[in-house]
Amino acid sequence: MIKKDGRREPFDRMKLVAGVMKACEKRPVSVETIERLIDRLEVQMQESGEKEIPSKSLGEWVMTELHAIDQVAYVRFASVYRSFKDITEFMSELQELLKK
């Protein structure tokens, strides 16, 4: 995994599960749904053929999956992943979500 700052670290499934579970907290998303989401992402990483996956790519894949599962979880994950600086950035993301 290649982090935003260029550091490299091994892929940590549990870290990814924890992040997705946090985004899905108190939402109608089952643990089984989250596990299947993570399974799909692992397959996607393997099928990419890349030795190292940028964390940016993984984050985008997670957001795509969450967008289809639960839009509130999607916005929660996006707010942390994209490090919104202020309410304007957050509102911009919400407006894009509403357009879709």
ZAVO-555114 format. One record per residue (C-alpha): chain; residue number from 1; residue in one letter; x negated, y negated, z negated. Coordinates in pm, whole numbers. Layout:
# ZAVO-555114
<guvex chaine="A" num="NUM" residu="A" c1="X" c2="Y" c3="Z"/>
...
END
This chain:
# ZAVO-555114
<guvex chaine="A" num="1" residu="M" c1="0" c2="0" c3="0"/>
<guvex chaine="A" num="2" residu="I" c1="-141" c2="-340" c3="97"/>
<guvex chaine="A" num="3" residu="K" c1="-19" c2="-610" c3="-141"/>
<guvex chaine="A" num="4" residu="K" c1="55" c2="-971" c3="-40"/>
<guvex chaine="A" num="5" residu="D" c1="-277" c2="-1087" c3="-186"/>
<guvex chaine="A" num="6" residu="G" c1="-471" c2="-822" c3="9"/>
<guvex chaine="A" num="7" residu="R" c1="-521" c2="-581" c3="-280"/>
<guvex chaine="A" num="8" residu="R" c1="-469" c2="-216" c3="-208"/>
<guvex chaine="A" num="9" residu="E" c1="-297" c2="28" c3="-438"/>
<guvex chaine="A" num="10" residu="P" c1="-141" c2="372" c3="-400"/>
<guvex chaine="A" num="11" residu="F" c1="229" c2="396" c3="-329"/>
<guvex chaine="A" num="12" residu="D" c1="418" c2="439" c3="-656"/>
<guvex chaine="A" num="13" residu="R" c1="761" c2="592" c3="-606"/>
<guvex chaine="A" num="14" residu="M" c1="860" c2="526" c3="-968"/>
<guvex chaine="A" num="15" residu="K" c1="772" c2="158" c3="-939"/>
<guvex chaine="A" num="16" residu="L" c1="991" c2="131" c3="-630"/>
<guvex chaine="A" num="17" residu="V" c1="1276" c2="322" c3="-798"/>
<guvex chaine="A" num="18" residu="A" c1="1252" c2="88" c3="-1099"/>
<guvex chaine="A" num="19" residu="G" c1="1274" c2="-221" c3="-877"/>
<guvex chaine="A" num="20" residu="V" c1="1572" c2="-92" c3="-683"/>
<guvex chaine="A" num="21" residu="M" c1="1745" c2="23" c3="-1003"/>
<guvex chaine="A" num="22" residu="K" c1="1696" c2="-321" c3="-1154"/>
<guvex chaine="A" num="23" residu="A" c1="1856" c2="-481" c3="-847"/>
<guvex chaine="A" num="24" residu="C" c1="2146" c2="-234" c3="-872"/>
<guvex chaine="A" num="25" residu="E" c1="2194" c2="-276" c3="-1246"/>
<guvex chaine="A" num="26" residu="K" c1="2564" c2="-299" c3="-1340"/>
<guvex chaine="A" num="27" residu="R" c1="2661" c2="-245" c3="-976"/>
<guvex chaine="A" num="28" residu="P" c1="2862" c2="48" c3="-839"/>
<guvex chaine="A" num="29" residu="V" c1="2552" c2="218" c3="-698"/>
<guvex chaine="A" num="30" residu="S" c1="2480" c2="570" c3="-817"/>
<guvex chaine="A" num="31" residu="V" c1="2138" c2="704" c3="-909"/>
<guvex chaine="A" num="32" residu="E" c1="2184" c2="958" c3="-628"/>
<guvex chaine="A" num="33" residu="T" c1="2233" c2="674" c3="-378"/>
<guvex chaine="A" num="34" residu="I" c1="1914" c2="508" c3="-501"/>
<guvex chaine="A" num="35" residu="E" c1="1721" c2="837" c3="-478"/>
<guvex chaine="A" num="36" residu="R" c1="1843" c2="889" c3="-119"/>
<guvex chaine="A" num="37" residu="L" c1="1743" c2="532" c3="-34"/>
<guvex chaine="A" num="38" residu="I" c1="1391" c2="592" c3="-168"/>
<guvex chaine="A" num="39" residu="D" c1="1374" c2="928" c3="14"/>
<guvex chaine="A" num="40" residu="R" c1="1463" c2="753" c3="343"/>
<guvex chaine="A" num="41" residu="L" c1="1195" c2="491" c3="282"/>
<guvex chaine="A" num="42" residu="E" c1="932" c2="758" c3="216"/>
<guvex chaine="A" num="43" residu="V" c1="1024" c2="931" c3="543"/>
<guvex chaine="A" num="44" residu="Q" c1="1007" c2="597" c3="722"/>
<guvex chaine="A" num="45" residu="M" c1="660" c2="534" c3="578"/>
<guvex chaine="A" num="46" residu="Q" c1="541" c2="879" c3="687"/>
<guvex chaine="A" num="47" residu="E" c1="691" c2="842" c3="1035"/>
<guvex chaine="A" num="48" residu="S" c1="527" c2="502" c3="1082"/>
<guvex chaine="A" num="49" residu="G" c1="196" c2="680" c3="1132"/>
<guvex chaine="A" num="50" residu="E" c1="15" c2="411" c3="933"/>
<guvex chaine="A" num="51" residu="K" c1="-239" c2="505" c3="667"/>
<guvex chaine="A" num="52" residu="E" c1="-150" c2="196" c3="468"/>
<guvex chaine="A" num="53" residu="I" c1="183" c2="15" c3="467"/>
<guvex chaine="A" num="54" residu="P" c1="196" c2="-356" c3="385"/>
<guvex chaine="A" num="55" residu="S" c1="416" c2="-423" c3="82"/>
<guvex chaine="A" num="56" residu="K" c1="591" c2="-685" c3="299"/>
<guvex chaine="A" num="57" residu="S" c1="712" c2="-411" c3="535"/>
<guvex chaine="A" num="58" residu="L" c1="828" c2="-193" c3="248"/>
<guvex chaine="A" num="59" residu="G" c1="1013" c2="-486" c3="90"/>
<guvex chaine="A" num="60" residu="E" c1="1190" c2="-561" c3="418"/>
<guvex chaine="A" num="61" residu="W" c1="1289" c2="-195" c3="454"/>
<guvex chaine="A" num="62" residu="V" c1="1430" c2="-196" c3="100"/>
<guvex chaine="A" num="63" residu="M" c1="1631" c2="-511" c3="171"/>
<guvex chaine="A" num="64" residu="T" c1="1772" c2="-358" c3="491"/>
<guvex chaine="A" num="65" residu="E" c1="1884" c2="-51" c3="297"/>
<guvex chaine="A" num="66" residu="L" c1="2029" c2="-254" c3="8"/>
<guvex chaine="A" num="67" residu="H" c1="2213" c2="-484" c3="246"/>
<guvex chaine="A" num="68" residu="A" c1="2409" c2="-183" c3="371"/>
<guvex chaine="A" num="69" residu="I" c1="2470" c2="-43" c3="20"/>
<guvex chaine="A" num="70" residu="D" c1="2549" c2="-341" c3="-203"/>
<guvex chaine="A" num="71" residu="Q" c1="2517" c2="-707" c3="-112"/>
<guvex chaine="A" num="72" residu="V" c1="2475" c2="-826" c3="-472"/>
<guvex chaine="A" num="73" residu="A" c1="2187" c2="-580" c3="-521"/>
<guvex chaine="A" num="74" residu="Y" c1="2043" c2="-702" c3="-191"/>
<guvex chaine="A" num="75" residu="V" c1="2044" c2="-1066" c3="-307"/>
<guvex chaine="A" num="76" residu="R" c1="1896" c2="-970" c3="-643"/>
<guvex chaine="A" num="77" residu="F" c1="1613" c2="-777" c3="-479"/>
<guvex chaine="A" num="78" residu="A" c1="1555" c2="-1051" c3="-222"/>
<guvex chaine="A" num="79" residu="S" c1="1535" c2="-1318" c3="-492"/>
<guvex chaine="A" num="80" residu="V" c1="1251" c2="-1135" c3="-664"/>
<guvex chaine="A" num="81" residu="Y" c1="1081" c2="-1004" c3="-350"/>
<guvex chaine="A" num="82" residu="R" c1="1086" c2="-1337" c3="-168"/>
<guvex chaine="A" num="83" residu="S" c1="1009" c2="-1536" c3="-483"/>
<guvex chaine="A" num="84" residu="F" c1="1267" c2="-1805" c3="-420"/>
<guvex chaine="A" num="85" residu="K" c1="1122" c2="-2136" c3="-536"/>
<guvex chaine="A" num="86" residu="D" c1="1452" c2="-2309" c3="-601"/>
<guvex chaine="A" num="87" residu="I" c1="1829" c2="-2292" c3="-564"/>
<guvex chaine="A" num="88" residu="T" c1="1807" c2="-2420" c3="-205"/>
<guvex chaine="A" num="89" residu="E" c1="1616" c2="-2111" c3="-93"/>
<guvex chaine="A" num="90" residu="F" c1="1859" c2="-1889" c3="-284"/>
<guvex chaine="A" num="91" residu="M" c1="2160" c2="-2060" c3="-125"/>
<guvex chaine="A" num="92" residu="S" c1="2002" c2="-2030" c3="219"/>
<guvex chaine="A" num="93" residu="E" c1="1974" c2="-1652" c3="170"/>
<guvex chaine="A" num="94" residu="L" c1="2337" c2="-1634" c3="57"/>
<guvex chaine="A" num="95" residu="Q" c1="2451" c2="-1833" c3="361"/>
<guvex chaine="A" num="96" residu="E" c1="2263" c2="-1595" c3="591"/>
<guvex chaine="A" num="97" residu="L" c1="2428" c2="-1302" c3="416"/>
<guvex chaine="A" num="98" residu="L" c1="2772" c2="-1455" c3="464"/>
<guvex chaine="A" num="99" residu="K" c1="2706" c2="-1508" c3="837"/>
<guvex chaine="A" num="100" residu="K" c1="2643" c2="-1134" c3="876"/>
END
